Amino acid sequence: MKASPHSRKFFMGAVLLACPLALGPCLFPLHAYEETLTTEDIQGSLENTKLNEVFSQYLATVQMYDPERATRMGLHGADAALTQRTAERQARQLEAFKRLRAKLGDIKKDTMKPNLRVDYETFDHMLEVDIYEMQNLGLLARRPQYYLEPLFLVYQMMSKDYEDYNTRAANAIARLKAFPDALQQAERNLARPPRLWTLQAIKQAGDALDSVSDFVPVFRGYTRYDPVLKTQVDETMDKVKTALVRYKAFLEKDILPNSDGDLAAGEYTYGFYLERLHGLDMTPGSAYSYAKKSFKNSIKALNKEAQNIDAMEAQEKGWKGVLDKLPKEHPPAGDVLKVFQDEMDRAYQHFDEHKVVEFPKQRLLIKRMPGFMASVLPYVYYAPSFALDDTRISELFVLLPPDKTPEASREKILASGFNYAQIELLTAYEIMPGMHLRSFEASSNPSRIRRVSRQPIVANGWACYAELLADEMGYYSSYWSRFLRFYVQALRAGRAYADASLHTKRWTPEETSKFFQDNLYFGKAQADAEVLKLSLAPTEGLSYIIGLDRILQMRRYYERTEAKYFDLRKFHTIFLQMGEIPIDRIEDEMKRQKREEKKIIR
């Protein structure tokens, strides 16, 4: 199609401006541009420029008002500051986000290319979720654990390698110096949080007090040759301890007696997350039905697999009886990290030979988890690199029993969490072909929007799919690893069922805890811990099963439509490199790319 007169005039002026006479004549023909771009192309390019400008303003706003979140994004201009946890700061940030969303609404997205319209939609949802959470969740008043988050962030800053070590250390110390003030802000803000949240924060503060010494090694290189700096670090850590003692006492004395807040998000908030965070066309009621059916089916599959393992035991005691016979052999505590490293190397080699996924060219450090993380994180936790960092290093934190743990308790922890079948499953889920591979592939997307967006359905769904893929590719060395995969699949379906039931107020917290005790044989403390985790992140529990199901649906579609030309490795690579966009948009984008490929071939 020939360019319109309007598009010709626009580009003639643009080229003349780009090639002023003082610089001599242009060395390229003007007609090449005249015949290539239409008015629609020009308008789309302009709107994309506006989108980038608004997103840059968004990043600058985050760095100004929430420097801790900025660090986690990979923006390091305010790494020496902590987020001010005040109503005034939050109100200013909220107004800034509203203005940015109004600017975003002025962009004519229909003129943009399809992939850029996806970026626009993803960014719009990010802003909408930010605004909704600041207006409705009462973070400052209801979440006592929010005030303890700087400790984890400081530790991560020192673990990664995004800039000079001494600069990171100086910024981390500055944040630790400001930490007592953050805890004092909590004393002005907190009011009537849910009881479980307060109890968790009390435990977290206690764990932090017990494990403050974990910070000393990370600053050793900073203080080694300078006694003044060593004194500064020691004095700062003493003030951190004093502040933690005060905060813990404040929570126990002033907050816990009045902790009667509601754990459940409510049907409206749950539906909002389904639609705007995840981009799903699903109501809370349909999410509940979906999770209930998934749990029923997964228990049926678990019982069937138990029959394959030990038919007599399964007949007599069900899947729980077979699970209790899981071999308990495990590495010594001192060797667990090395065994994870060896298993990671084996997984890399195994999947490289099978050619079903790419090789993650990104460093992964396997570390012992500091004690202050134990209250809020799984016992094996993958921490991806900061989204926008150029130097990308991820970490796998492994919670080992403390050295002072009695031998019997230590043995029980190692046998249940670090038996060899469990380590295989964890490696597939967390590292290869799981979360670490996904993080590496997603980071290759050039869109900054897609790198900082969060999409739990994609991330968690892929990690579950990775366990299945490891099974299909013969990675597991024992049938017990396969059985464990069926067990954790049932556990996740149970969490999804409980998540939807709790947050839509079909179940009380007590009924939710009873569900885990009666159906998954958890002790009360373990069941209450599940309720706590679900309460802090509505729809997170649901995201695992939906993500897995949707990835499998996509794969079956391409296996069916491409038949003998289906390339599993290509499918995985295209899926992962879409970055952090909703699962429905990934499906649409993959189909669009497929159509464009066919046009090129013709």
N, C-alpha and C positions, 0 to 999 in steps of 0.2 A: 504494500500500500504506500502511495506517495504521501510525503509529509504535507501538511496544510501550510498555507501562507503564513499563518500565525507562528507555527513552529519554526519556519525558515527565518523569519525576522528575529525571533528570540535567539536562535543560535548564531546568527550573523553578528548580532550585538555582543553576545557572550564571547565569541571568538576574538572580535576586535578588541574587547577589553582585556582579554588574556594576552594579546600580542601588541602592545603599544609600539608606536613608530620608533620610540627611542631605543627599542631592543632589536630593531631591524625587522624585515619581513618574516611572516610566518613560513615555516618550512613544511606545512602539510596542507592539502587541498581542502577548501571549505566545503565543497559539494559532498564530501564523504559523510559529513555530519547531517547535511540537509536531507539526504535520502534515507538515513538510518532511523532517526528518532521521530516519533510522532508527538503531537501535543500531549497525548495521554502519557507517553513515556516521560516527558519532561515534568508533567504535574506529579506523577508518581515518584520521580526522583526528588522533587522538592519536598513532598510530604514525608519521604523517608528521612531527609535531612532534618525536618522538624521533629520527627520521632526521636532521632539520635540526640537532638538538642534537649528535648524534654527529659529523656532518660539520663543524660549527663547532669541535668539539674536535679533529678531525683537522687543520683549518687552523691552529689554535693550536699543535698539536704540531709541525707542519712549521715554523712560524715560530720556535718555540723551538729546535729541534734542527738545522734546515737553512735558515738565513735566506737563502741564495742561491736555493734553490728557491722559497722564499716570495716573493722579489722577482719571479721569473719568473711566479709565479701572480698577481701583482698585490696582494700583502700587503706593506705597507711599514713595519711597525712595527719591524723589525730591519734596516733597510737599511744601517746603519753597521757591521754585523758580518759576518764571513765564517763559513762553516760550519767547525766544528772537525773536522778530518779525523783523528779518533782512534778507536780501537777502543772506548773507554769511551763516547764520545758515540753511536756507532752502536748499541752494545748497549742503551743507555737508550732510544733512539728505537725500536728493534726491539720492546722490551717494551711501550712505549706503544702502538705500532700493534697488537700482539697483543691488548692490553686493549680497544682500540677495536673490533677485529673481534669480540671476544666480546660487547661491548655491542650491536653491530650484529646479531649472531645472536639476541639476545633480542627483537628487533622482530618483530611478527607481520605480515610483508609481505603475506600473503594477504588481509588486510583493507584494503589500500591500493588506490587507484585504479590502473588499468593503467599510466598514464604514470609514476606515482610508483614502481611496482614496477620499472620500467626504471631509474629513478634509483637505487633500492636495489641492483639487480643490478650496475649500472655501478660504484657506489661500492665494493661488496664486491669486485669484481674489481680495482679500484685498490689496495685495501688488501692483497689477496692477492699482487698483483705486487710491491708495495713490500716486503712481508715476505719473499717468495721471493728477490728480488734481494739484499736485505741479508744473508740467510742463506747464499746459494749463489754469488754472483758474485765475491766477493773484491775488491770495488771498490778498497779501500784498498791492497791488496797488488799487484794486477794491472794497474791502469790508471794509468800515469805521466802521461798527458795530463789526467787528472781534476784534478790539482793546478794546472793552468794555466788552468782554466775561469774563475776570477775576472776575468781580464783582459777577456774578451769581455763578461761581465756588467757590469763597470764602464763599458765603452764604451756598452753599450745603455742603462744608466741615464742617461747624459748625452745620449743621442740622443732619448730620449722626453720626454714633457711631462706626466707624471702628477701632478706637484706642483711647488712653487716651485723655480726653477732653483738658487738658492743652497742650498736644503736638499738637493737632489739632489747638488750638487757637494760639499758638506761630507761627505755620506754616502759618496760615491765615493772621496774622498780618504782617509777613515777605512778603507775597504776596501783601498785600495792600500797604506796603512801596514801593514796586517795581512798583506799578501800574502807577504812574506818568511817569516813564521812558517808559513804554509801549505806553502811549499816545504820548510821544515825538517821539517815533519811527514812529508813524503814520504820523507825519508831514514830515518825510523824505521819506516815501514810497508812500503815496496816490497820485493817479493821474487819473483823469477822470473816476470816478465810475459812474454807472447809477444814474440818478437823484433821483429816488425813494429810492435807498439805502442810499444816503446821507441824504435825508429828514428823513428817519427812524432813522439813527444814531444821527441826531440832536435831534429828539424827545427823543430817548433813553438816551442821555446824560442829557437832561433836566429832564427827569423822575428820573434819578439817583441822580441828585442834589436835587430834591424835596424829595427824600426818603432815603437819607443817614442815617437818624435817625433809619431806619430799622435795621441797623447793630449793634446799641448800645445794644439791649437786648441779642443778641447772644454771646456777649463778657462779659456779666455781671458776670457770674460765674468765669471768668478768672481774672477780675479786682477787685472783691468785697473786698478782704482783703489786697490789695496791691496798695497804692496810686501811686506808681511809675509806675506800669503797667497801671493804669487808665490814668495817664498823657500821657503815651506812646500811648495808643489807641486814646485819644482825639487829640493829635498832628498828628497822622497818618491820622485820618479822616479829619482834616483840610487841610492837603496836598492833599488828594483825592479830596476834594471839589474844591480847587484851580486848580488842574489839569483838572477837568471836565469843569470848567468855561472856561479855556483856550482852551480845545479841542472843545467845542461847538462853541466858537467864531471862531476858525480856520476853522471848517467845514462850517460855515455860510459865512465867508468872503473869504476864499481862495479856498475851494473845491466846494461848491454849484454852483458858476458861471461857473465852468468848468466841471460840472457833465453831460456828454453827452454820457456815455458808453451804450452799448447795453445790454438790460435786457435778451434777448433770448440766450439760450445756443447754439443753432444751431443744425442742423440735425445730424451732426457727433457725437457731444457730447451726444445728447439725445440717439442716437443709442448705443453709448458706454455704457452708464448707463444701458440701457435695457439688453444688453448682459452680461456685466461684473459685475455690481453691483447686478443686480437681477437674472442673470443666465437665461434669457428668450430667446427663439427662436422667436423673434419678431422684426420687423423693425419699424422705426419711422412712416412710412406710415400706417402699419397695426395697430400700437398703436393708431394712430389718428382715423382710421375707427372704431376700437373697442370702443374707448371712445365715439365717436359720436353716435354710435348705442346704447350704454349703457345709454347715457343721454336721448335719445328719448324714450327708453323703461321705464326708471325710471319715467319720467314725465307722461307717460301713466298710470303706476301703481299708482302714486300719485293722479292723477285725479280720478281714480277708487276708491281709498280709501276715497277721499273727498266726493264722491257720497254716500259712506256707512255712513259717518258721518252726512252729511246734504245735501240731494239731491237737495233741492230747491236753497240753497246758492251756491252749486257747479255748478248748471245749469246756475245761473245768473252771478256769479263772478269767477268761476273756483276754483282751489285749494287754491289760495291766499285768496279768500273770507272766506273759511273755516279756514285757518290758522289764520286769523285775529280774529276769534271767540274763539281761544284757551283760556281756563280759565287762569286768571292772578293771582290766589291766590298763595301766596308765604310766606315763613317764614320771620320774621323780620331780618334785616341785622345781628343783634347780635346772631341770632340762626342758621344761614345758615350752619356753620361748624358742629354744633351739629346735624342738620338734615341730613347732609351727613354721619356723623358717625352712626346715627340710621339707615339710609337707607343701609349702608354697612353691618351692623349687620343683618338686615332683609334679604339682598341678600345672605349672608353666610348661614343663616338658610334655606332659600328657596331652594337653589341649593343643599345643603346637604341632604335635604329631598328627592329631586328628583333623586339623585344619578347619575347625568349626567356628573359631573366634579369632580376633586379632590378638597380638601380643601387647600387653600394657607396658609401654615404654615410660614408666613413671616410678620413681622410688617409693617403696613402702617400708617403713621402719616398724618393727615389732617390739613393743615395749611393755614393761610391767605397769599396770594401771596404778596411779597414785590413790591412796586411800580415800581422799576427799571426793573422788568421782564415784565411789562405790554405791552411794545412796541413790544416784539418779541415772546411772548408765547400766546397760547389760554387762554381764561379766566378761564378754568379749565384744569390743566396740570398735568399729571402723570409723576413723575420723578423716574425711577427705581433706584435700588441700584447700586453702582459701580460694574462692571461685575465680577471682580476677588476677591472681598472682602469676607472674611469668615463670618463676621457679616453683615447681609443683612437687610437694612432698606430702604423702599421706602417711597415716599412722594406724597401727592396729594395737589397741590397748587391751591387755590381758590381765584380769584381776586374779591374782594368786593369793592363797591363804597367807596371812601375816606370819612372819617367822616365829612369833611367840604363840601361835595357835597350838593347842594340845594335839598330840600325834593322832588320836582317834578322830578328832574333828577334821584335821588336815587330810587324813586318808579318805574320809567320806566326801569332802569337797572335790578332791582330785578324781576319785572314782566316778562320781556322778557327772562332773563337768568336763573332765579331760581324759576320759578313756579314749582309746585310739579311734573307735568308730565315730565318737563325737567330734574329735579333732578333724577327721576327714570331712564331715558334714560342715563344720564351721569354716574350714578352708574354702570349700566350694561356695558357701554363702557369702562370706566376707571378702574373699580375695579373688580367686580365679576358679570359675568364670563369673564371679559375683560382683559385689559392690566395688571392688577396686578397679576391675576392668571397666565397669560402667562409668565410674568417675573419670577414668582416663579418656574413654571414647567421647563422653559428653563434653569434656574440656576442649576438644578439638573443634567444636562449633565456633565460628567466628563471631556469632552474635553475643554481645555482652548481656542482653536480656535473657537469653536462653542459658547463660552460665550462672546467673545469680538467682533465677527463679527456683522455687522449690516445688517438686512434683512427687509427693510420697507414693502415689500409685505406680509411677514409673520406676522409682528407685527400689521400693520394697517388692514390687511385682517381679522385677528383674532378679533380685536376690533369691526369691523363691524359685523362679524359673531356672536359675543357675544350679540349684540342688538337683532339679529334675534332669537338666542337661548332663550333669556329672554322672548321674545314674545311667542315662542313655548311652553315654560315651565310655562306659566301663571304668570310670575313675575309681569308684569305691572298691576297696580290696576285700570287703567283708559284706555278707548279706545283712549284717547288723546295721551297717550304715544305711542301707536301703530301708530297713525297718524304721530306723530313727527318722528318716525323711518322711515316712507316712505319719509317724507320731507328731512331728512338729507341724506337719500340714494340718492335722486335726486340731492341734493346739492353737494354731493361728486362726483357723475357722471358728474355734470356740471364742477366741478374743474378739473376732469380728462380730459374732452373735452378741456377746456381752457388751461390746462397744455401742452397737446400735440400740440395744435394749436399755442400757444405762442412760445414754444421753437423750433418748426420746422419752424417758421416764416411764417405760414399761416395767422396769425393775428398779428397786431401790438399791443403794450400795450394798446393803446386807444381803439382798437376794442375788446380786451379782457375785458377791464373794461365795455364797452358798452354791451357785452354779459351778464354779471352779472346784469346789470341794467335792460335790456330788458326782460330777461328770468327768473330771480330769484327775481326781484323787489328790488334790493339793491339800496341804495343811492350811490351817486358818491364816497364819502369818503370810504364807506364800500367796494365798488367794487374795488377801487384802492388798498385797503388793501389786498384784495384777489390776485390781480395781484402781489403785493409785495411778498406775501408768496410763490406764485407759482414760481416767478422768482428766489428766493434764493435756491430752491431745485428741480431742474429738475427731472421729473418722480415721485416725491413724491405724487403729486395729483393723478396720474394714479395708484399708488400702492394699494390704498384702494379698488377700484372696482375689480381689477385683483385678489387681495388676497381673497376677499370674494367669487368671482366666483370659484376660484380654490379649496377652501376649500369645498364649496358645491358640486363641481364635485367629489371630493374624497369621500365625505360622501355618495353621491348617488351610487357611484361605489361599496362601501362596503355594503351598504344596499341591493343592487341588488345581489351581488355575495354571500353574507353570509346569506341573507334571515332571517329566524327566529333566527339564531345564532349571528346576528349582535348585538354588545354591544356598545352603544353610548358612555358610559363613557370610555371604553377602547380605542375607536377610538380617543377621545379627548386627553387622556393622552399620547398615543403613538405619536400623532401629535405634541403636545407641547413639549414633552421631547426630540424631535429631536434636539432642540436648534436652533441656528442662522445659518441655511444653506438655500440655495435657495429653493423656493417652489417646483421646479421640482425634486430636490434631495430628499426632504421630501417624495414626492410621490413615488419615486423609492425605497427609503429605507424602507418605510412601506410595499411595495409589496415584497421586498426581505425578510424582517422579516417574513411576512406571509408564504412565500414559505418554509422558514426554519422551522417554526412551524409545517407545514404539514409533513415535512420529519421526525421530531421527533415523531409525533403522529403515523406515519406508522411504 
